[in-house]
Amino acid sequence: MDKYKIKIITGFRQDQHYTIDANEAHKAYYLFLHPTERGVFKNGVALRGDDIKQIDPDFHATMGWNPTHDLDDDDWNEIRGKNVDRKLREICAKAQEVAKLPNISRDILDAPLSENVKLLPEKPEQKQINEATKLLADKMKV
């Protein structure tokens, strides 16, 4: 998950956009949902929740492109072709779920998102898919 990046936007100027690793996305969403809280990210960015205006996937940093580069159709085709857009949307959705966990602790916020995803309750439809896959695998055993 370390190769994926998330952008935290605190203002309209370019110097008010901060890139963090996707493994810390849940911390950004937690701060966004709790405006009086403060947080420090591993890259040294320190923010108050109240300062966060927006959280977005950072396609430029994820793909290794210059932040001032204007994305064109070919760039979007490459992003979609590598499923970067889908993966970043999934990461953001999981990060939001972790940030909304009841009684979230500092230990959870400091742990990487890849570990915290295990704390999320399994959705009923996912449980059915997992059970069906297991049944199918059992039937196909030789």
N, C-alpha and C positions, 0 to 999 in steps of 0.2 A: 504494500500500500504506500510505501515511501516514495515511489516515483510519481504519484498523483499529488497535485497541489490544489489548495483552496485559497481564494482571495477574500480578504476581509476589507471592506470599504468603509472608511470613516468620514470621507468628504469627497468633494468633486475634483480636487487636484490629484495629479498622478502620484504625488508624494504622500497621499492619504490612502493609498492602496497597499495592503500588506499581504504577502504570500506566506502561507504556512503549509506544513506537510499535512496530508489528508489524515494521518494518524492523530492529529490534534483537532480535527474538525468539530468533534463533540464539545470541546472546551469553548470554541468560538460560539457555537449555538447556545451553550449554557449561559455564557456571558450576555448574549443577545436577549435571551429570555429572562435574565436576572440583571436589570440595568444598574443596580447598586453594587454589584460584585466587580472585582478586579481580577485580572489574570495575566500571567506571563507565559509566553510561548517559548519553545526551545531555541528559536532563532533570535531571542532577545526582545521581541515585540511585547510591550506591556500595554494593556488596554483596559478601560472601564467598559462595562457592558453598555452603558448609556451612549458611548461614543460610536458604537457599531451601527452603521446605517444599513449595511447589506452584506450578505455572505454569498459568494458565487464560486462556481468551478473556475479554476485558473488554467484555461487551455494553453495560454502562452507558456507558462512555466512548466506545465506538464509535458508539453511537446518540445521544450527547450528553445523556444522562439523568443526573439527580442520583444520586450513588453510594448514597444511602440509600433510594432508591426501590425498593420491592418489586415485582419483575416479576410481572405477572399474565398471564392467558391472551391478552389483547389484545396485550400487549407481545411475547409469544413469537410470536404470529401475524405481527406486523409484522417481527420479526427473521427469521423463516423466509420471509416473503413477499419480503423484500429479499435473500435468500440470504446474509445476514450470518453465520449459524451455519455454513453450508457453507464460506464463504470463510475464516473464522477457523480452522476445523478444518484446511483445506488449508494455511494459513499455518503453523500449529503443526507439522504433519507435515513440511513442507519445512524448517522451522527445526531440527527434530530431526535430519533427515538431514544438514544442513549442519554442525551441532554435532558429529556423529559422523564427519566426514571425517577420514581419517588425516592426520597431520602438519599439523593446522590451525594457522595462524599468526595473529599479532596483526593483520596486514593484513586477513585474512579476517574476523576478529571485528569489526574497526572498519568494514568495508565494509557497506553496507546489504544486507539479505536479498535484495532484488530483484536485486542484482548477483550475489550468491553462489549463487543458484539455478542459474545457468548452469554452475557448477562440478560440479553433480551429474551422475552418469552417467545416460544415457538408459536407461529400463527397456525390456526386450525387447518387451513388449506395446505400449508407446508407440511404439516404432520401427516395429512392424508397422502400427499405425494411421496413422502419418505416411506410410509407403510406400504404403498402400492409398489414402489421400487424394490423394497425388500422382498415382498411376496413374489414379484416377477423374478428376482435374482434367485430365490429359493427354488422356484419351479425349473429354472434353467440349469441348476447344478447337475453335474454328471456324477 
